[in-house]
Each structure stands twice: as structure tokens, then as C-alpha cells.
Amino acid sequence: MLRCTRAWRLPLEGLGPHSPSFARVPVAPSSSGGRGEAEPRPLPLSYSLLDGEAALPAVIFLHGLFGCKTNFNSIAKAFAQQTGRRVLTVDARNHGNSPHSPDMSYEIMSQDLQDLLPQLDLVPCVVVGHSMGGRTAMLLALQRPELVERLIAVDISPVEGTGSSHFPAYVAAMRTVNIPDGLPRSHARKLADEQLSSVVQRQESYLGPTLFLLGGNSQFVHPSHHPEIIRLFPRAQIQTVPNAGHWIHAERPQDFIDAIRGFLV
């Protein structure tokens, strides 16, 4: 497994054969939690951008919990070569080389992207998010639809508790891991259980083309989630990749790329 998040030193959503070393990342002070204090501020995220045709919408890949941007290295390179598009991979806050902060929620991770993507002149863009990154992508599309040309959510839904049944395995895997200065386990559990409806009930539906790409062997998205998916994303398609679990991009990379390319045609 690929070790990406320095704070936890344990990858649970990023898979790969090697473990890159990172310099120590900066820790941002909390901007919330005290009476009269400012709202959480966007952080300057670490990213990697592959050049391509500026006339085509760029493709943004967002990793899952405990992952990092390098989880998509080979996918990003192949996709840039095969499509000629610009491709951006991003470390979420508290992951990879992005700064650490005690502020952690889908709301603030969406704000991070709302700050970054216009700075890089990449909007509107195609946003592809796996698991945690998928929920962040959904919220970004709902809050700022003008920034998202198309949305692809990989093996995740907006419904409460999508990842909760899998969280005991996360805790068991972490029981021997020292977590001295990163996010506490309660933050990780919150992200696993958080229902986007607590935020998106204030938002209109996202009317752009949307693909929910599911692993055929995964249980993260249930048929009972479909009505809420369609309510929030009326133009959603749901596609399954056979013989793939939750980490579709790692287990079936060419099928993953083909599904995205087919959706962009």
C-alpha cells in the first residue's frame, strides 16, 4: 500500500507498490472554533499539473481518505497522453504535501478547490473524485456549478454513512499507528459518516452531466442511494466496472480511463 498522508503514515484509500518520502508539511493554525474567530480559510494545496490543449476542459483528479495526488500519477499521465487535455492532481488538506490544519470538512475542502482552480485558470473543468474526493467534488459542483463542466464520482454517493460500514477496518489497521500531530481518528470517522445533505440542502441541484462510476465488487454505493443521487444530480448516469472493488483506478486502470473517456465524448 502507498503511504501518502504524513500525519497518519497509513494509506487506506491510496494503493500502490511504493512509499514516497515527503518533506515535512506546514501546519496551518486553526481559523475556527473560538467565539468571534474567522471562518476556516482555504489552504494553498500541493498539486501537479500536466500540460495539454487549453481549448479542452482540464481534468482534475481528487484522491480518497489517506491518499495523495501520486495515487493518480500513472492515470494522469496516460489520460493526458490519450486525450491531449491538461490534467491536475491535488493533495487535499492534511494529505500528501498540502498543509495540515485542524479544520477538516467537505465544506472547507470544497472551498480549497474554489480558491485553487480559478487561480490556475482551469475552470470550467471535469472533476473526478474518488471516495472522499468524490464527495468533495459533488459539493464543489453543487456550490459552484459554473466551475464544473462535468462531474465524475468514483465509488461514493452523497448518502449518509456510505463509508461507515468499512470504518472498523480502518480503525483496526490504525491501532498500531502513532498519530501525534495529524487529524484525530474522530475527524476521519466524521468524513466517513458525514452526509452532504446537511450542507447541500441549501444548494440547488447540479444540472451538469454526471457519472457515478462504481466498482462491481464494492458495497459503498447501494441501490437505496439512487433516489438521492438523482435528486441532487438529475443528469446522473450510473456505470459499473466489473471485477473492481472500491479502488477502481488501481485495480482496473484501463477500464477506469476508458469509462471516463467514454463519458467525455
N, C-alpha and C positions, 0 to 999 in steps of 0.2 A: 504494500500500500504506500501511497505517496504522502509523505509528511509535508504539510503545507502551512498550517497555522502554528506560528511560533508559540502562542500562549498555551495551547493545549498539547502541542507536539504530537498530535494524533490525527490522522486523516480518516474521516468516516464517510465522506461523500466524494473524495477525490481518489481515484485509483490510478496506479501506475507502477512501474518497476523500480523507480529510483527515488531518492530523497534529496532534493536540492537543499543547499545551505543558504541562509539568508542573513544579512546584517541585521542587527537589532533595529526594530522599527520604532519610530517615535510614539510616545503616549500622549494623547491629547487630553487636556483637563476636561472634566465634566462641565457641560454648559446647561445642565438641567438638574432638577431635584431639590433646589432650595427656593424658598419663597422670594419672589422678586427677581430670580435669575432668568437669563435669556433662554429662549428655546434652543434645543440642540442644533448645532451648526454643521453644515456639510464639511466633510474632510477631503483633503487632496488625495484622491485614491491613486494607487500604483496601477499602471496599465501598460500594455504592449499593443502597438498599432502597426498593422501590415498595410502597406500602400496598395492602392488599386484605383479603379476608374471613379473619378469624383462624380460623374453623372449618375452612377448607380447608388442606391441607398446602401450605406455601410451595414455590416452585420456585427452585432455586439453579443459576446458570449459571457454569461454570468454563471459562476460556479455555485456549488451547493455548500451546505454547512460543513466546516472544517476543511474545505477545499481551497484552491487558489487558481489564479489565472493560468498557471502552467498545466493544469489538468486538460486544457484545450489546445495546447501547443500544436500537436500534430494535426488535429482537426482544423484549427485556424489556418495553418499553412496550406493544407490540402484544399480547403474551401477557397482561400484567396487565389490559389493557382487554377482551380477548376472554374471559378466564376468571374475572376477579374475584379472582384469587389474589395473595398477596404474592409479589414477585419480587426476588431478591437476586442481584447480580452482584459478583464478588470479584476483586481483583488478587492473584494468587499472590505469594509472597515473591520478591524480585528482579525483579518486574514492575510496571509502572504506578506507582502511588503507594504501594505497600507497601514496607516497609523492606527494605534489602539485607542479606544475610548470606552468609558463606562456607559455611554449612550448607545443602545442597540435595540432596533426595532425595524420592522419593514418600512414604517413611515420614514425614518431617518435614512435608511439605505436607499429608498426612492429619492429622497432629497439629494443625497450624494450624487446620484446619476443625473438628476435635473440640473445640477451645477456643472458636472463634468462634460456631458455630451455637447451642449451648445458651445462650450469653450473650445472643443476640438472640431467644431463645425461639422458634426456628424449627424445632424438632425434634418429631416426625419430619418429614422433608421429602423432596421429589422433587429428586434431584441429577442435573443434566445436565452432562456434561463432554465437551469436545471435545479429542481428541488427548491431549496431556499432562494436561489437565484431566480427561479420561475415565479415564485410569489412576489419577489421584488419587482420583476418585470411586469407582472399583472398590475400591481399597484401603480407603477410608473405609467402604464398605458391608461389606466382609469383616471389618474390625476392629471396627466399631461398628454392627452391623446395626440396633440399636434407634434409631439416629439417621436412618436412610434408609428412607423409606416406599416409594419406587420409585427405580430406577436407570436412567439412560439414558446409554450410552457412544456418543459420536459419532465414527465412522470411526477406531476404535482397538480393539485387543484386548489381553489380558494377556500375549500371547506374545512371547518374546524377539525383539528385532531388528525389531519392527514398523516402526519408522521408519528403520532403518539404511540401507536402500537409497536413501532420499531425502536422507540427510545430506550427501553430497558437494555437492549443490546448495546446501545451507545454507552450507557452508564457502566455496564459490565466491562466493556472494552477500556473505559477510562479509569477503572478503580485503582490501577497501579500507577496512574499518571499524576505527576505533580502539576498543579495549576496555580502557580504563585502569583502571576500578575495579569492573567488574561481574564476573559469573561467567566464568571462563575457558571456552574452547571445549570443554575436556575435560568440564566439567560438562554442557554441552548435549549432547555426544555420549553421555555416560553416560545421560542421560534418554532419548535416542533408542533406546538399546540395552537399557536395563535391563529385566530380566524380573521381573515381580511374583512369580513363584513362589519367589524367594529369600526373600521376606517371607511370602507367603500360604501357604506350605507349613505354617506354624504356625497357620493360621486354618481355621475351618470354612467350608463353602460359604455364600454368601449366598442365602437362600431366598426373598427378596422378588421381586416382579415386576421384570424387567429387559428393557430393549430395547437392542439393538445396532443403531444407525442408520448405514447405510453409504452412501457415495457410489457411484453406479453406474459412474462413470468412475475411481474411486480403486482403488489397489492396496495400501492399507495393511492391509486385513484379508483374508486368504486362506482358502479353504475348509479348508486344513490346520489353521487355528486353531480351528475349530469344536469339536472334542472338548474342548480345554482350556476354552473358553468355557462349554460345558455342564457340565463337571466343577465349575467354580467357581460357576457361576450356573445351577442346574438349571432355573429357570423362564424362561430367556432366550428372547426372540424375536429374530430377525434380519430386519431390513427394509432394503430398498434404495431410495434416492431416485434415480430415473432422471435422466440428464443433469446429474449433480452430481459434482464431484471431492471432494477432501479437505475443503474449506471449505464444507460443505453450507449452513450458516446464512447465508453471504454470497452464495452462488451461487443458491440456491433457498430464500429466506427463508420464503415462504408454505408451501411443501411441508414445510419444516423444522417450522414451527409446527403445521401440520395433523397431521404424524406424531406429535408429542408430545401434542397434544390427543387424538388417537385412542387413544393408549396409556393416557391417564389416565382414559378413560371407564370 
